[in-house]
Structure formats: structure tokens, C-alpha cells
Amino acid sequence: MSGADYSSARADGLAFRVGAPRNLPDPPSGSPPSRAGLTRSRGEFLHRGAWSKADIYLAGDPGRTFVVKDFAAKSWPIRWTGRLQVGRECRAYEALSGITGVARWLGRIDGHALALERVDGTPLRKFRKRGGRKELLAALRETLDRIHERGVIHNDLRGKDNTLVRTDGRVVLIDFAGAFRFRPGGAPHRLLFRRLVRVDEAAYLKWKRILDPQSLTPEEEKFLRRFAFFRRLWVFNPKGALKQP
């Protein structure tokens, strides 16, 4: 990884990388069904969303089961806002296609729903007292670096069960409904990315505090304290929180 490819930012001594993507996004694997096909193949509900949230359920056949996030059954105001959320999430997954640490996006079914691969895994939070925690943290760090390289901020990394460990030990991120996507090199990316990416960086350090607290450095602890303080004040630009190297 050359210095020409990335710029770096530093949060009270905590370094992380931002910059241009290494690869262009790959196309989604497979194609989603039509709404009519979805109705015929609908299976088990995984989560019935509250009045403002998407329903999440399985669909497909025994040879190809996938997950659907769907606002179609909600009231018309929520269907309208749901279209915006589905579009936002699809754009994030499209930018991240090909990254092994991100759930594979299968496509947009219609204005109200999208399809994703089914990820069978264990929530990362359940590995607090298990072996291999350092390796899981390293895998999470690598995935975060890759999604940030493509201009995407997850924005809910500590959300319930948004970080899973597959049966083969790979870490995978799901649920990009709240993600921010910036075109690397564009004006919004230059102006906002370094500030907003702190949400993901703080979430990673919280995972580090849970899984490997002995490895948390004084600089990282200081960053977490400052982030928590300014987050409570709804301020994203604490003096000196981000400094150019």
C-alpha cells in the first residue's frame, strides 16, 4: 500500500486510513426476483419491523435462499421514506461489491425492497470470552479499512448483531441502512469524510475494549472519551480531534 494511494488522518495519536478505492466495485452476484416471484417464494420472517422499519424475511428455494428487506407492507408515508432508505442502502452495497467482509448484495427487487445473501453466523458480541479474539479484531479492522477506502461509512457498527462471525471464522458486516457513501476524491468526501468516519473508528475501539481491552492504548482511550463527550453535545469537530500528520 503506497503513500500515493492513501492520505492518513490522526485522532489524538490514533491513525486510520482514508483514500481512493483499490478496486472498482464488482457487479452483484445473482439477480433478485420480481415482486411476483418474491410473493411465491417468501419464507420465514426473521424480523417484523416496527411501524417505521422494514420487514426482514427469507425467500427463494432450497437451492438459493436469500434475505429480503421490505417496506411494501408499511403505510404509504413509510413506504415513501423506505424507498429512500432502500436506495441509500443499495448504493452502499453497490460500492462495496466484492469485499469479502460485507454481506453480498443481490440487487434491488423494486422501489420498496432489496435482496441480500443469507449470512449464517454468530454475533461478534458473543466472542467476548472465546479464543481467537485478536484475529477477529484484525479481520474487522481490515474490512473497515476496505469499506472506508471506497468512501463508505457503516455508521452503526455497534448496532445489535450488525457484526457477525461466519462458521468459517470470517467477520462480515451487515445492515448498511444508515451508511454514508461519498465518492472518493469528491468535494463532499474531502469536506465531511474525515469527520463522519470517527463514528466507525469509535465503534471499532469499543469492540477492541470488549474483545481485547489490554491492547487499547492510552491514545485510543483518550479518543473514546473525547468522542463520547462531543457526541453527547452533538459536536463533530472537537478541537484537535483530527490532525493532519
N, C-alpha and C positions, 0 to 999 in steps of 0.2 A: 504494500500500500504506500504509494508515493505521496510526498508532500504536495505535489502538483494536483493530486486528486481531491484533497480534503483541506478544509480550514479547520481549526480547532477552537473550542471555547473552553473557558475555565471558570468554574463556580467555586470561589474561595479555595482554590487549590485542587478542585475536582475536575479532571479533564474529561471531555467527551467529544465525539467527532460529529461534524455535520459536513455536508458537501454534496457533490453530484453522484448519481447512482452509478454503480459499476456496470450494470446491465440494463438493457431495455426490458420492459415488462413482457413476459411471455403471455400468449393468449390463454384464456381459461380452459381447463381440461374438461371435455364433455360439453354438453349443452343442456340447458334447463328445459323442462317440459312446458307445454302450453297450460293455460289455466284449466282447460277441459281435461287434459291429461293428468293434471295435478289433482283434480277432484276425484278422478277414478283411482288414483294410486295413493291417496292420503292414508297415513297410518297413525301411529301413536302420537299423542300430544306430549311434548317434553315440558312445555310451559305455556299455560294460558295467560297471556299478558293482561295486565290491568287495563282499565278503560283507555289509557293513552299509550299502551305498549303493544308491540307486535306479538302475535301468537307464534309459537315455535313448535314445529311438529316434524315427524319423519314422513317421507314419501318415497315412491319408487317401487321397485320389485326386489325379490330376494337377491338378484344378482347385482343390483345397483340401488342402494339405499342412500338417501341424502337428507339434509336438514333444510327446512324452509322457514324463513322469517316472513310473516304475512300480516298486513294490515287490512286485508279485504273485508273482514268481518266487523270492523270497528265503525263508529259513527262517521258521517261524512266529514266533519271537521278534522277528525283524527286520520281519516284516510288521506285527506289533503296534505296534512303535515307529514304523514307517513310516507307519501311519495317523495317528499324532500329528503327524509331520512334514508329511505332505500337508495335514492340516487347518490347521496353522500357516501353511504357505506360501499356501494358498488364501485364508485370511483376510487376509494381507498384500496379495496381488494384488487381492482384492475392494476393499480400502480404497483402492488406487491406480488403480483403473479410470479411464480417461480421460486419464491423464498420458502424453504422447507419448514421454517418455524412459524408459518402463518397458514391457517386453515385455507384450503383450496376453494376458490370461488368458482362456481359452475355457471353463473350468469344470472341475469335479471329475468324473472318469469313474466312480469308485466309491471305496470306502474306501482303496484302495491306489495310486491313480493320478490325475494331473491332466493337463490339456492346455493348451498354450501356443502362441501364434503362432510360426511359424518365423522367426527373425531371421537374415538373411544380412548379415554384417558382418565387420569386421576388428577384432581386439583392440586396444584403446587403446594397449597397451604397444608396438605396432609403429609408433606415430606419433612416437617419440622424436626422429627426425631428419627428419620431414616438415614441410611447411608447414601453417599453419592451427592450430597447437597452442594459441595463445591463445583462439581461437574454440571449440575443443573443451573447454578448461578452463571457459570461461564457460558452455557448454551443460551440462557436468557439474554446475557449481555451481547452475544454475537447477533442474535435475532433483532434486538433493539437497534444495534448499530446499522444493520442492513435496512430496516424499515426507515430509519432516520436518513440514511443516505438517499433514499427515494423520496424524501420530502414529506413523509407521513409521521404523524404523532398519534399514538394509540389513545391517550387521554383518559384511560380507565384501566390501567394495568393492575391496579389493586382491587378492581371490582370482583365480586364473588365469582369464582370459577372461570375467570377470563384467561387464566394461565393454566394450561393443562400439561401433564406429562403422559405421553403415549406409552403403550405397553412395551415398546422397544427402547424407551428411555429418552426419546426426543421431546424437547419442550416445544409447545405450539401455542400461539396466541389466537384467540377468537374474539368475536364481538367488537367490530370497528365502527359501531353505530355513532359513537361520539368523536370519531377520529377527525383530525385536521389534516388536509392534504395541501401541500404547496409545491409548485413547480420549482425544482432546484435551480437557483440562479435568477429567478424572477424577483421583482421588487417586493411582493408580499413575503417571499421566503427570506430575503435579506433583512426586512424590517421586523418580522414577527417570529420567525422560526426559533431563534436563539432564546427568546423569552418563553414561548409556549412549551418548548421541549423540556423545560425544567419540571413540568408535571410528570413526564415519563422518567426523568432522572431521579426525582424524589421517590417515585414508586419503586424503582429498581433498588434504591438504597434501603427502602423499607423491607423489601424482600431479603436483602442482604442482612439486615438486622434480625430478621426472623430465622433465616436458614444458617447463617454463618456470622453471628454477632462479633466474634473475636476478630474478624478481618476488617471490621468497619474502622476506618481511620479517624483521627480527630477532625481532619478537614471535612470528611463526609458527615460526621455528626454535627458539625457546625453548619454545614449546608442544610441539613434536615431541620435544624432548629430555626434557621433564618427563613427557610421556605414555609414552615408551619406558621411562623409569626406573620409573615407578609400575606400568606394565603388567607389567614383569618381577617386581615384588613382589606382583602380584595385588591392587593397591590402586587403587580408582577414585575416591578423594576426596583428591587431594593438596591440601595447604593452599594456598588462594588460586588453585587452578586454574580455578575458575569463580566469578566475582564478579557480583553484581547491578550494573547500571550506576547 
